[in-house]
Amino acid sequence: MSERHGPRYDAVFANVNLATMVEGFGEVRDGAIAVHHGRIAWLGPRREAPRAAVIHDCDGAWLTPGLVDCHTHIVHAGNRSDEWEARLEGASYEDIARNGGGIMSTVRATRAASVVDLLRESAPRVSQLLAEGVTTLEIKSGYGLNLQGEANLLRAARRIGELLPVKVRTTFLGAHALPPEFIDRPDDYIAEVTERMLPLLVKENLVDAVDAFCERIGFSYDQTERVFAAARKLGLPVKLHAEQLSDQRGAELVARYRGLSADHLEHVTPAGVAAMAAAGTVAVLLPGAWYFLRETQAPPIAALREAGVPLAVASDCNPGTSPLSSLLLAMNMACTLWRLTPREALQGATVNAARALGLQDQIGTLEVGKRADFALWDIKRPAELAYAIGFNPCQAVVNGGVMRARDVELPAGF
């Protein structure tokens, strides 16, 4: 393709192996990819590469879509290492939660933090993910549990997307736990979430999607449905923490609302799997929480796979059950603990993770017209991304067509 007959290209990345993630890995050996105005404008064999203002010689590296971490609680204050010690001594997650710990301990710390405090605590965790090739990040609220606290979390999440080289999608998780002001009044709190908090946060343009924790220590099926109905009324997509500790038919509920994803799923039933398959709802696998809580019942991977449910993999970075800021390690865990294939793990952190955020038309694969978000890897084959434990082969990251160093320098003030 010549400049005369084609678009003007801003940059070409050449001498590179492409894993397009279109219909599998979609390998293009000794390839090239051209960008224009932050979008992929051409890709194919290097010998056919067009001219451009800038040529990057990638020295035979592998190039994948930028990784997508589609489930995190990465913005919060404090940590819960004391509770981790208690669990090692025999306490269960539910015991700790019922005694005032768990989510509520993070709520107390988060309510006491300003937006600036939240940014300063969260930015180092985010930068670790970005160093591993993450270019899109979902950030949930859920540790404020009142209007001011939830707004602060979501404002901090938006600021991360403005200050750091990452696309951020925000998720309102007001229905995460019952705050102390509403003890023994869960229905009243759901009314607060649906009738006051959510509409005001949407008015401030802080919410991209809505989530809930449907569980014995969270909210019931009927209460969760009230949250979903409020989200639908406001035109927002839904997702759900479903069947992590017990079967509450959450997967069936979120599928009925054509939800983006059902996440965790250790206790999902065949009916839940079938409902997700019919609705196109993504199964987001969170091996970090399963590992950290020392769980024994794994998600039914074979049943999800056989039903054709898309499998995503995420870090679930949070202070209580998955203090994990490595998506590469989450991919390794999904393979080692649950027998995903390396190809499935990479699909789970790219194309299927993008789908879990409703962004499959913008990111997740290397295709003409999509955002030019890539990661460059010093590897011999893509399976290595899920193979090594504690090693980061990322060489560089491209955000919107602009190459940056692997490690992100935090702006002044963090």
N, C-alpha and C positions, 0 to 999 in steps of 0.2 A: 504494500500500500504506500503510495507516495504522498508527500505533503500536498501536492497539487490536487489530488483527487480525494483526499481524506481530511479529517479534522486536524487542527494544529495540536500537537501533544506537548504537555508540560514536562513530562519525564517518562523515560523507559527504564524498566528494571530488567536487565538481560543477564544471560549466562546463569540461569536459575531453573530449578525444577519446580513445577507448579503442582500443588495438590488442590485442585479447584473445588473439591467436595461436591461436585455435580455428578450424581449417579455413582456413588462410591467415593473413592479418592479422586477420580478424574485426572489421572496423572498426565502431565505434559513434560517430558524430559527435554533438557536443554532448551528451555522456553524463554519467553519474554512477556512482559505485561506493560502496557502503556496507560498513562493516566492523563486526564484533562479536566480541569476545574474540579478536582477532588473526586472524580469518578473514574471507574475503569472504562477505558475507551477502546481497548484492543488487547487481545492476548492470543498467543499461539507460539509456533516454533521460532527460535531465535533467528534463524536464517531469513525469516519473513518480517522481522521487526521493523517498524517504521522509524523514521528519524524523529528526534525530539530535541528540545532545548537542553535537556540534561539527560545523560546516560549513566545509569548506575550499574557497574559490573558487580554482580552478586557472587562471583567466584564459586559457582556450582552449589550454592546453598539451596535448601528447600524453602519454598514460600507457600504459606497457607493463608486462608482468611484470618483476620484478627480474631483471637479467641473471644468468646462471649460468656461471661459469668452471669447466668440468668437467675440466680437466687442467692442474695446476700442480705445480711443485717449489719453491714459493715460500719455504719454510722451509729455509734453509741458511746457512752462514757463508762469508764471503769472496766473491771474484769471480774470473773468469778472463779479464780483459782482455788479459793477456800472451799467452794462447793465441789469442785473436782476432787479435792482431797477427801471430802466427806463421802463422796460416792465410792472412792477407792476403799473406804473403811466400811462400806456396806449400805449406805443410804441410797435410796432410789431417787430418780429424777422427780417422780411424783411426790415422794416424801418431802423433799426439799421445797418443792413448790407449795405444798400445802402448809408448810411451816413458815411461810413468808419469804422464802428465798426464790431461786429460779428467776423468772422474768422480772418479778417485782423488785429484786435487788438491783437489777440494771435500770429499772424505771426510776428508782430513787436517785441513782447517780446521774441519770440522763436529765431528769427534771431540774437538777441543780446546775446543769451546764448551759452555757450560752451557745449560740451558733458558732462563735469563734472557737470556744472550747471544743465543741464537737468536731470542727474542722481540724484542729490541731491534733486531736487524738486519732481521728480516722485517716488522715492523709497518709501516714506511714504504712498503714495496712493496704490502702488503695495502691500506693506506689509499688508495693511488692507484687500485686497482681499485674500491674502494668508492665513490670520488668519481665514477666512471663508471657508477654504477647497479648494480653487482654486489651481490647480496644472498645468493648461495650460492656457495661456493668449495670445490673439491676440493683437498686438500693431500696430496701423496705423501711418504713417507719415501724411503730409498734412498741417503742420503749418510752413514749411520752404518756400515752393513754389519757391525755386531756388535750384540749384544743391547742394550748400554747406549746406543750411538749411535742406534740405531733407536728405542728407547724415548724418548730425549730429543726427537727430532724429532716423534714422534707426540704426546708430552705438550705440546710447544710449539704444535702444531697445535690440539689441544683447547683450550688456553688462549686462543688467538686467537678461537675461537668463543665463549668465555665473556666475554672482555674487550672485544671489538669487535662492532658491529652487523652480524654476518654469520653465516649458517649454514654450518658447516664439516663436510665429509665427509672422513674420513681413509682413505688407501689405503696399505697395507703393500707397499713395493717393495724388500724385502730382496734379491730376485734382480735387482738392477740392474747390478752389476758384481762381479768376483771380487776380494775384499780381499786384501791382501798376506799375511795369515796362511794363506791357502789357495791360494797360487800353485801351479799345476799339479795342483790337487786340486778341480776344480769339482764333482764329484759329492759329495765330502765337504762342501763348502760348502752345496750344496742340501739335504743331510741336516740341517745345522745350521739352515738356514732353515725347513725343514718340520717337523722333529721337536722343535726347542727354541725358536727365536725366535718363530715364529708362535703356537704354543699359549700361551706365556707372555704375549705382547702381547695376545692375545685375552682371556686371563684378567683382564688389567688394563683391559679395555674400551677399548682404544686403536685398534681396527681395524674399519673399516666395509666394506672391500673389499680385494682382493689383486690385485697387478699384477706383471708381470715384463718383462724386456727380452730378447726372443727375437731374437737377432742374432748375426752372426759374432763380434763383439767382446763379446757378452753371453752368453746361454745358449741351448743347443740346444732343439730341439723336444721331445725326450724329457725333458730337465731341466725345461723349462717345464711339461710335463704333470705332473711330480711335484709342482710347486708348486700347480697347479690341483687336483690330487687331494687335497692336504692342505687347501686352502681349502674344497673341497666337503665334506670330512669334518667341518669345523667350522661348516658352514652359511653360509659367506661367498660373496658374488658375486665374479666375476673379471673382469678386463679385461686388455688387453695392449698393450705397445709392439710393433707388428707391422709388418714390411715397410718400415721406414724407410730402411735402407741396402741391403737385399738381400731376396730372396724366401726366407723360411724356413718357409713354410706356416703362419705364426702366425695369420693371419686364420681359416684353416680350423680350427685347433686351438681358438681361443677361441670360435668359433661352435659347435663340437662340445660345449663346456661351457656353452652358452647364456649366454655372457659378455655383460656390459653393453655393452662397447665394444671396438673395435680401433682403435688410435690411430696416426697418421702415414699409413701405407698408400701411400707413394709407389711401392712395388714390388709391390703386391698383384696377384694373378693373377685371371683370370676365375673360376677355381674358388673362390678366396677370396671374391670378391664374391658369388657365388651362395650360398656357405655362410652368409655374413653375412645375406643377404636372407632365407634360410630360417629362420634362428635369431632374427631380429629384433635382431641386434647392431648398435649404432650405430657409424657411421664418424666418429671425432673427427678433424677436420682441424686441422693445426697449422702454419699458414703462416709463423709467426714463425721456427720452426726452419729451414724450407725456405729462407726469405730469408736468415737469418743465416749458414747454411752454404753459401750460394750454390749450392744444388742445381739440377739441370736437369730431372730427371724428376719431373713433378707427379703427384699422385694421379689415378687415372682417374675424374674427376668425372662425366663423361657416363655411364660404365658403372655407377657407383654409383647415380646418379640414375635411370637406366633400370631398374635392378633393384629400385628402391624401398627402398634402404638409407637410413635416416634420417641426415642430415648434420648433425653438430654442429661448432661452431667454438670453439676455446679458445686461451688465450695461451701455454700451455706454459712459463710463467715459470720460468726456471732459469738458473744462472750460466754455462753452457757453450755452449748452442746456441740459446737464446731468452731473452735478458735483457729480456723484454717484459712490462711491467706495465700494458698497455692492451688491454682486450678490444675496444674500439671500433676500434683500429688493426688488430687481428687480423681483425675483420669486413671492414674495408676491403681488407686484403691478400687475403683469400679471394675477394673480388669482382674485384679488379684483376688479381691474378696467376693465378687459377684460374677466373674467370668464373662464380662463384656469382652469383645474382641478389641484390639487396638484401633481398628477402623471405626467400630461403634463408638469408642470413647472420643475419638477426634470428631466424628459427626456430632456427638453429644455436646461438644464444646464449641461447635461452629454452627452448622446448618440447623440442627434441631434446637439448639439453645436460642438461635435467632427466632425460630418459630415460636418458642415458648414466651418470647417477648412481643410477638406480633410484628417482628421486623424482618421477616423472611424476604420481603421484596427489596430490602435495602442492604442487608449484610448477610454474612454466614456462608456465602459461596463466592468464588471468583468468577463473575460474569459481567459482561459489558452492561454498563448502566448502574451497577451497584457502587456503593461507597468504596473508595480506594483505601480500605483498611486491611493491612496485611501484617504478618509476622514472618521474619526471616530466621531460619534455624540452621545451625551447624550440625546436621545429621546426615546419615547415609540413606535412611528410609523413614517415612512418617511414623511407623510403629514405635520408633525410639521416643516419641513424645510421651507415651504412656508407660515406657519401660523403666527409665532411670528414676531412682528415689533420691530426692534432694539435690538433683543436678538440673541446672537451667541452661539449655543449649540455645536460647534466644540470642541472636546477634543484634538485631535492630527491629524497629517497629515503624510502620507507615500509618499515619492517621490522616485521612482525607487527602492522600497523595503526597504528604510531606514526611520525609524520613527523619526519624529522631533516634538518638541513642537508646539502647535498651533501658538503662536506668534513668528514671525521671528525677530531675532536680526540682525540689519543692519550691514554690514561689516564696519570696520574702514575706514574713508574717506567720508562716506555718510553724 
